Amino acid sequence: MKTLAENTVGAPELNARGVALHQQRDLVGARLHYAAAIEADPDCASALANLCALMLDLELFDAAVVAASRAVRIKPDSMSYAENLGNALWRSDRYEEAIAELRRSVTMTDTFGARHNLGLCYIALSRFDEGIAELKRAAHLIKHSRTPVPDRCRIDVRADLSFALLGSGRLEEGFTANEDRWDRLAPHPVQRCGLPAWDGKNPAGKTIIVHHEQGFGDTLQFCRYLPMLRDAGAYVVFAGPSDLMGVIEASGLADQVLDHDKMMPRADYRCALMSLPHFFGTKLGTIPPSGYLRAPFGKIKVERRPGTKVAVGMVWATNRIELGAQKRCVGLPNLLRLAEAPGVELFSLQFGAGRADINRYGAESLVTDLGARFTSFSDTADAIAQLDAVVSVDTSVLHLAAGMGKPTLCAFPFSNCWRWMGRGKARSPWYDSARLFWQDKPGNWTPVVDGIAKEVATLCR
């Protein structure tokens, strides 16, 4: 049987068929046709560029960089190929190289896509002023484009600009810009119940349903604003997922706490939780203090071995499977060395698939698996309250522990979410009890674990 490349069809037609299959999301078929086109003509730059785009879809970033680099070598004066390579380098965490290639592309043709990704590269390096300038330039190019621009591009640039403002510490501007987020988010059920949205005006005497949005971590971080609304005279009903109900209720943050899948009571207004920082004009100096969460003490009992001086809870992985999330995972083997300090006992707060790592790495006698007993965040909070410290990657348990005021040692990748306000910072204005430990280069967890190990050893003294 002949291979695709051995057929009489030339590289241009094979490449065109690959594009058609790619657009139909037949990634296997597209990959075969791009490869056949390149085999038929190794200098088919368009097939190499398309293969790069496919490899990015598959999160095979090293292969994407190689394909894009070959296309650029063949046609060095192509703006689109230079931009393609810049994008692949950015997705590979090679930020300085990406900036150089994207800057080269915009000298040929200034595009909003290249400016957008330039902005994201600068933000990954915590060069926020440069990143914000590039994102504003991208927004300008979109606004004045002579050809139609997909709404998704406009929405993504606005969203990333709001995150950049927040990450730079310009919270008031950032939260104002973030009010556009419902252009990209699915509406919450409470938003469809017929109530008008609260507009920030005097809430005294009004009943306001504040609803959960986005992730568990977002709600655990921003539920600190609920008492501010109540102190302003509102009767505050919080509607959120059942997994969080026990913690929110035990913390006394709202007058009434309801499962958001149930029937809502009568009220005057509704409000998305992450709009409260905007309505209260949050600045760095006005963030409500941490220590606002409480554990609803219940069924979890943490039993320490005799001689334990410091009981440390751990979360080493997120529950998300995409590569971007996996880059945030420090991994259990890296954290096992914490048990080398005399008097340290390790307890797993890990939930989901990550729990299997305890058996996978033979750590049953080194780590007590508390997560096996958790059914909600109430159980997790109950366990955290009985521990001396928590080590966590950037996940909801981090926000729970730090929101409770527990010493929380945060294991962060080279580049992380806006809320931590830039790589290298050791403290967070959001959580007084948190210490932040960062990779010095993408993928290198050694300085992170070294720093955390020293901190844990200090707790033993």
C-alpha positions as CSV (number, residue, x, y, z in Angstrom):
1,M,0.0,0.0,0.0
2,K,1.3,3.4,-0.9
3,T,1.8,6.1,1.7
4,L,0.2,9.4,1.2
5,A,3.5,10.9,0.2
6,E,4.1,8.2,-2.4
7,N,0.8,9.0,-4.2
8,T,0.9,11.3,-7.2
9,V,-0.7,14.1,-5.2
10,G,1.7,17.0,-4.6
11,A,2.6,18.8,-1.4
12,P,0.3,21.7,-1.9
13,E,-2.8,19.5,-2.3
14,L,-1.7,17.3,0.6
15,N,-1.3,20.4,2.7
16,A,-4.7,21.8,1.6
17,R,-6.4,18.5,2.5
18,G,-4.7,18.7,5.9
19,V,-6.0,22.2,6.5
20,A,-9.6,21.0,5.6
21,L,-9.3,18.0,8.1
22,H,-7.8,20.3,10.7
23,Q,-10.8,22.7,10.4
24,Q,-13.1,19.6,10.8
25,R,-11.1,18.8,14.0
26,D,-9.9,15.5,12.5
27,L,-6.4,16.0,14.1
28,V,-5.1,12.6,13.2
29,G,-6.0,13.0,9.5
30,A,-4.6,16.5,9.4
31,R,-1.4,15.3,11.0
32,L,-1.0,12.5,8.4
33,H,-1.6,14.9,5.5
34,Y,0.8,17.6,6.8
35,A,3.5,15.0,7.4
36,A,2.9,13.6,3.9
37,A,3.2,17.1,2.4
38,I,6.5,17.7,4.2
39,E,7.8,14.3,3.1
40,A,6.9,15.1,-0.5
41,D,8.5,18.6,-0.3
42,P,10.7,19.2,2.8
43,D,10.7,22.9,1.9
44,C,6.9,23.3,2.0
45,A,6.9,26.1,4.5
46,S,3.1,26.4,4.7
47,A,2.8,22.7,5.6
48,L,5.4,23.2,8.3
49,A,3.5,26.2,9.7
50,N,0.3,24.3,9.7
51,L,1.9,21.4,11.4
52,C,3.1,23.8,14.1
53,A,-0.5,25.0,14.6
54,L,-1.6,21.4,14.9
55,M,1.2,20.6,17.4
56,L,0.1,23.6,19.5
57,D,-3.5,22.2,19.5
58,L,-2.1,18.9,20.8
59,E,0.1,20.7,23.3
60,L,3.2,19.1,21.7
61,F,5.2,22.3,22.1
62,D,8.7,21.1,21.3
63,A,7.5,19.7,18.0
64,A,5.6,22.9,17.3
65,V,8.8,25.0,17.8
66,V,10.8,22.7,15.4
67,A,8.2,22.9,12.7
68,A,7.8,26.7,13.0
69,S,11.6,27.2,13.0
70,R,12.0,25.2,9.8
71,A,9.2,27.3,8.1
72,V,11.0,30.5,9.2
73,R,14.4,29.3,7.8
74,I,12.7,28.6,4.5
75,K,10.9,32.0,4.4
76,P,12.6,34.3,6.9
77,D,10.7,37.4,5.5
78,S,7.3,35.9,6.3
79,M,5.5,37.8,9.0
80,S,3.0,35.0,9.6
81,Y,5.7,32.4,10.0
82,A,7.6,34.6,12.4
83,E,4.5,35.1,14.4
84,N,3.8,31.4,14.3
85,L,7.3,30.7,15.8
86,G,6.8,33.4,18.4
87,N,3.6,31.8,19.5
88,A,5.2,28.3,19.7
89,L,8.1,29.7,21.8
90,W,5.6,31.4,24.1
91,R,3.6,28.2,24.6
92,S,6.9,26.4,25.3
93,D,7.7,28.9,28.2
94,R,10.7,30.3,26.2
95,Y,9.5,33.8,26.8
96,E,12.6,35.9,25.9
97,E,13.0,34.0,22.6
98,A,9.3,34.4,21.9
99,I,9.5,38.2,22.5
100,A,12.4,38.5,20.1
101,E,10.5,36.6,17.3
102,L,7.2,38.4,17.9
103,R,9.0,41.7,17.8
104,R,10.5,40.7,14.5
105,S,7.1,39.8,13.2
106,V,5.5,43.2,14.1
107,T,8.3,45.1,12.3
108,M,7.0,43.4,9.1
109,T,3.2,43.7,9.8
110,D,1.8,44.9,13.1
111,T,-1.0,42.4,14.1
112,F,-3.2,42.2,17.1
113,G,-2.4,38.5,17.5
114,A,1.4,39.2,17.8
115,R,0.8,42.1,20.2
116,H,-1.5,40.0,22.3
117,N,1.0,37.3,22.7
118,L,3.8,39.8,23.3
119,G,1.8,41.1,26.1
120,L,1.3,37.6,27.6
121,C,5.1,37.0,27.3
122,Y,5.9,40.1,29.2
123,I,3.3,39.3,31.9
124,A,4.8,35.8,32.3
125,L,8.1,37.6,33.1
126,S,6.3,39.9,35.5
127,R,7.1,42.9,33.3
128,F,3.6,44.2,33.7
129,D,4.0,47.7,32.3
130,E,5.3,46.4,29.0
131,G,2.6,43.7,29.0
132,I,-0.2,46.2,29.6
133,A,1.2,48.4,26.8
134,E,1.2,45.5,24.3
135,L,-2.3,44.4,25.2
136,K,-3.6,48.0,24.8
137,R,-1.9,48.1,21.4
138,A,-3.6,44.8,20.5
139,A,-7.0,46.3,21.6
140,H,-6.3,49.4,19.5
141,L,-5.5,47.3,16.4
142,I,-8.7,45.2,16.9
143,K,-10.8,48.4,17.2
144,H,-9.4,49.9,14.1
145,S,-9.1,46.8,12.0
146,R,-10.4,47.1,8.4
147,T,-11.4,43.5,8.4
148,P,-13.8,41.8,10.7
149,V,-12.2,40.4,13.9
150,P,-13.8,37.4,15.7
151,D,-15.5,38.4,18.9
152,R,-13.4,35.8,20.7
153,C,-10.2,37.7,20.0
154,R,-11.6,41.0,21.3
155,I,-12.9,39.3,24.4
156,D,-9.6,37.5,25.1
157,V,-7.6,40.7,24.8
158,R,-9.9,42.5,27.2
159,A,-9.8,39.7,29.7
160,D,-6.0,39.4,29.6
161,L,-5.7,43.2,30.0
162,S,-7.9,43.0,33.1
163,F,-5.7,40.2,34.5
164,A,-2.5,42.2,33.8
165,L,-3.9,45.2,35.6
166,L,-4.8,43.1,38.6
167,G,-1.4,41.3,38.5
168,S,0.4,44.7,38.5
169,G,-1.4,45.8,41.6
170,R,-3.7,48.2,39.9
171,L,-6.7,46.5,41.5
172,E,-9.3,49.2,41.1
173,E,-8.7,49.4,37.3
174,G,-8.4,45.7,37.0
175,F,-11.6,44.8,38.8
176,T,-13.4,47.5,36.8
177,A,-12.1,46.0,33.6
178,N,-13.0,42.5,34.8
179,E,-16.7,43.4,34.8
180,D,-16.6,42.5,31.1
181,R,-16.0,38.8,32.0
182,W,-19.6,37.7,31.3
183,D,-18.8,38.1,27.6
184,R,-16.7,35.0,28.0
185,L,-18.3,33.1,30.9
186,A,-21.5,31.1,30.8
187,P,-24.2,32.8,32.9
188,H,-24.9,31.5,36.4
189,P,-28.4,30.2,37.1
190,V,-29.0,33.0,39.5
191,Q,-28.5,35.5,36.7
192,R,-31.5,33.9,34.9
193,C,-33.9,34.2,37.8
194,G,-35.3,37.5,36.8
195,L,-33.7,39.7,39.5
196,P,-32.0,42.9,38.5
197,A,-28.2,43.1,39.0
198,W,-27.0,45.2,41.9
199,D,-25.2,48.3,40.6
200,G,-23.2,49.2,43.7
201,K,-25.6,51.8,45.0
202,N,-26.6,52.0,48.7
203,P,-27.7,48.4,49.7
204,A,-29.2,49.3,53.1
205,G,-32.4,47.5,53.7
206,K,-32.1,45.4,50.5
207,T,-31.9,41.6,50.1
208,I,-29.1,40.7,47.7
209,I,-28.3,37.2,46.5
210,V,-24.6,37.0,45.9
211,H,-23.7,33.9,43.8
212,H,-20.6,31.8,43.3
213,E,-18.8,32.0,40.0
214,Q,-15.9,30.3,38.2
215,G,-13.8,28.0,40.5
216,F,-13.9,26.9,44.1
217,G,-10.7,28.9,44.7
218,D,-12.3,32.1,43.4
219,T,-15.2,31.8,45.9
220,L,-12.9,30.9,48.8
221,Q,-10.8,33.9,48.0
222,F,-13.5,36.5,47.5
223,C,-16.2,35.4,50.0
224,R,-14.3,37.7,52.4
225,Y,-16.3,40.5,50.8
226,L,-19.7,39.2,51.9
227,P,-19.5,40.7,55.4
228,M,-18.7,44.1,53.9
229,L,-22.0,44.0,52.0
230,R,-23.8,43.0,55.2
231,D,-22.1,45.8,57.1
232,A,-23.4,48.2,54.5
233,G,-27.0,47.3,55.6
234,A,-27.9,44.5,53.2
235,Y,-29.4,41.1,54.0
236,V,-26.9,38.9,52.3
237,V,-27.9,35.5,50.8
238,F,-25.0,33.5,49.4
239,A,-25.8,31.0,46.7
240,G,-23.0,28.5,45.9
241,P,-22.1,24.9,45.3
242,S,-23.0,22.4,48.0
243,D,-19.3,21.4,48.5
244,L,-18.7,24.9,49.9
245,M,-21.8,25.5,51.9
246,G,-20.5,24.1,55.2
247,V,-17.4,26.3,55.2
248,I,-19.2,29.5,54.2
249,E,-21.9,28.9,56.8
250,A,-19.5,28.1,59.7
251,S,-17.6,31.2,58.8
252,G,-20.6,33.4,59.4
253,L,-20.0,35.4,56.2
254,A,-23.6,35.7,55.1
255,D,-27.1,35.9,56.6
256,Q,-28.3,32.9,54.6
257,V,-26.3,30.3,52.7
258,L,-28.1,28.3,50.0
259,D,-27.2,25.6,47.4
260,H,-27.3,27.5,44.1
261,D,-29.1,24.5,42.5
262,K,-32.1,25.1,44.7
263,M,-35.0,27.5,44.5
264,M,-33.9,31.1,45.3
265,P,-35.8,33.2,47.9
266,R,-37.3,36.5,47.2
267,A,-34.8,39.3,46.9
268,D,-34.2,42.8,45.6
269,Y,-31.0,42.2,43.6
270,R,-28.4,39.6,42.5
271,C,-24.7,40.1,42.4
272,A,-21.8,38.0,41.1
273,L,-19.3,37.4,44.0
274,M,-16.3,38.7,42.0
275,S,-18.1,42.0,41.3
276,L,-17.9,42.9,45.0
277,P,-14.2,43.9,44.9
278,H,-15.1,46.3,42.1
279,F,-18.1,47.8,43.9
280,F,-16.1,48.3,47.0
281,G,-13.3,50.0,45.1
282,T,-10.6,47.6,46.2
283,K,-7.0,48.9,46.3
284,L,-3.9,47.1,47.7
285,G,-4.4,48.8,51.0
286,T,-8.1,48.0,51.4
287,I,-8.1,44.2,50.8
288,P,-10.2,42.6,53.6
289,P,-7.8,40.7,55.9
290,S,-7.4,36.9,55.8
291,G,-8.5,34.6,58.6
292,Y,-12.1,34.9,57.6
293,L,-12.8,31.2,57.1
294,R,-13.7,28.8,59.8
295,A,-13.9,25.0,59.9
296,P,-17.2,23.3,60.6
297,F,-15.7,20.8,63.0
298,G,-17.1,17.4,62.4
299,K,-16.1,13.9,61.5
300,I,-12.4,14.3,60.6
301,K,-9.9,13.4,63.3
302,V,-6.2,13.9,62.6
303,E,-4.2,11.5,64.7
304,R,-0.5,12.3,65.1
305,R,2.3,9.8,65.7
306,P,4.1,10.1,69.0
307,G,6.9,12.5,68.7
308,T,5.4,14.6,66.0
309,K,6.3,18.2,66.3
310,V,4.9,19.6,63.1
311,A,1.9,18.1,61.2
312,V,2.0,19.3,57.5
313,G,-0.8,18.9,55.1
314,M,0.1,18.6,51.4
315,V,-1.6,19.1,48.0
316,W,0.9,18.4,45.2
317,A,-1.4,18.3,42.1
318,T,-4.4,19.9,40.6
319,N,-7.4,17.9,39.4
320,R,-7.2,19.4,35.9
321,I,-5.5,17.4,33.1
322,E,-4.5,20.0,30.5
323,L,-0.8,20.7,30.3
324,G,-1.1,24.2,31.5
325,A,-2.5,22.9,34.8
326,Q,0.0,20.1,35.0
327,K,2.8,22.6,34.9
328,R,1.5,23.8,38.3
329,C,2.0,20.4,39.9
330,V,5.1,20.0,42.1
331,G,4.5,16.3,42.4
332,L,4.6,14.0,45.5
333,P,8.2,12.8,45.1
334,N,9.5,16.4,45.4
335,L,7.6,16.9,48.7
336,L,8.5,13.6,50.3
337,R,11.8,15.1,51.4
338,L,9.9,17.3,53.9
339,A,9.7,14.2,56.1
340,E,13.5,14.1,56.4
341,A,13.3,16.9,59.1
342,P,13.0,15.2,62.6
343,G,9.5,15.6,64.0
344,V,7.7,16.3,60.7
345,E,4.7,14.2,59.8
346,L,3.1,14.4,56.4
347,F,-0.7,14.3,55.8
348,S,-2.3,14.2,52.3
349,L,-5.1,16.7,51.6
350,Q,-5.0,15.6,48.0
351,F,-8.2,14.8,46.3
352,G,-9.1,13.2,43.0
353,A,-6.7,11.3,40.8
354,G,-3.6,12.7,42.6
355,R,-4.3,10.5,45.6
356,A,-3.1,7.5,43.7
357,D,0.4,8.9,43.8
358,I,0.7,7.8,47.4
359,N,0.7,4.2,46.3
360,R,2.4,4.8,43.0
361,Y,5.5,6.2,44.8
362,G,5.4,3.8,47.7
363,A,4.7,6.5,50.2
364,E,2.0,4.7,52.2
365,S,4.2,4.6,55.4
366,L,5.4,8.2,54.9
367,V,2.1,10.0,54.2
368,T,-1.3,9.7,55.9
369,D,-4.0,9.9,53.3
370,L,-6.7,12.1,54.8
371,G,-8.1,12.9,51.4
372,A,-9.7,9.4,51.2
373,R,-12.1,10.6,53.9
374,F,-13.1,13.9,52.4
375,T,-16.6,14.4,50.9
376,S,-16.6,18.3,50.9
377,F,-14.5,21.3,51.7
378,S,-16.0,21.1,55.3
379,D,-14.0,17.9,55.8
380,T,-10.8,19.5,54.3
381,A,-11.2,22.6,56.5
382,D,-11.7,20.3,59.5
383,A,-8.4,18.6,58.8
384,I,-6.5,21.8,58.1
385,A,-7.6,23.2,61.5
386,Q,-5.8,20.3,63.2
387,L,-2.6,20.7,61.2
388,D,0.3,23.1,61.8
389,A,1.0,24.1,58.2
390,V,-0.2,23.3,54.7
391,V,2.0,23.0,51.5
392,S,0.0,23.4,48.3
393,V,0.2,24.1,44.7
394,D,-2.1,26.8,43.3
395,T,-5.5,25.1,43.9
396,S,-8.6,25.6,46.0
397,V,-7.1,24.0,49.1
398,L,-4.4,26.7,49.1
399,H,-7.2,29.4,49.3
400,L,-9.0,27.4,52.0
401,A,-5.9,27.1,54.2
402,A,-4.7,30.6,53.8
403,G,-8.2,32.0,54.2
404,M,-8.3,30.2,57.5
405,G,-5.1,31.9,58.5
406,K,-3.1,28.7,58.6
407,P,0.6,28.9,57.7
408,T,0.5,28.1,54.0
409,L,3.6,27.4,51.9
410,C,2.8,27.8,48.2
411,A,4.6,25.9,45.5
412,F,4.4,28.0,42.4
413,P,5.7,27.5,38.8
414,F,7.7,30.1,37.0
415,S,4.7,32.0,35.8
416,N,1.4,32.0,37.6
417,C,-2.1,33.5,38.1
418,W,-2.6,37.3,38.3
419,R,-3.7,37.1,42.0
420,W,-0.1,36.4,43.2
421,M,1.1,39.7,41.6
422,G,4.3,38.7,39.9
423,R,7.0,36.1,40.0
424,G,9.4,36.2,42.9
425,K,7.2,37.8,45.5
426,A,7.4,36.1,48.9
427,R,4.2,37.5,50.4
428,S,0.7,38.0,49.2
429,P,-1.5,41.0,50.0
430,W,-4.5,38.6,49.9
431,Y,-3.2,36.2,52.6
432,D,-1.1,37.2,55.6
433,S,-0.2,33.7,56.5
434,A,1.0,32.6,53.0
435,R,4.6,32.3,51.9
436,L,5.2,32.0,48.2
437,F,8.0,29.9,46.6
438,W,8.7,30.2,42.9
439,Q,10.6,28.3,40.2
440,D,13.7,30.2,39.1
441,K,13.1,28.8,35.5
442,P,10.3,26.9,33.9
443,G,10.1,23.3,35.2
444,N,12.7,23.6,38.0
445,W,11.1,22.8,41.3
446,T,14.4,22.5,43.2
447,P,14.4,26.1,44.7
448,V,10.8,25.8,45.5
449,V,11.2,22.6,47.5
450,D,14.4,23.9,49.1
451,G,12.6,27.0,50.3
452,I,9.6,25.0,51.6
453,A,11.9,22.5,53.4
454,K,13.8,25.3,55.2
455,E,10.5,26.8,56.3
456,V,9.2,23.5,57.6
457,A,12.4,22.8,59.4
458,T,12.1,26.3,61.1
459,L,8.6,25.3,62.3
460,C,10.2,22.3,64.1
461,R,12.4,24.4,66.3
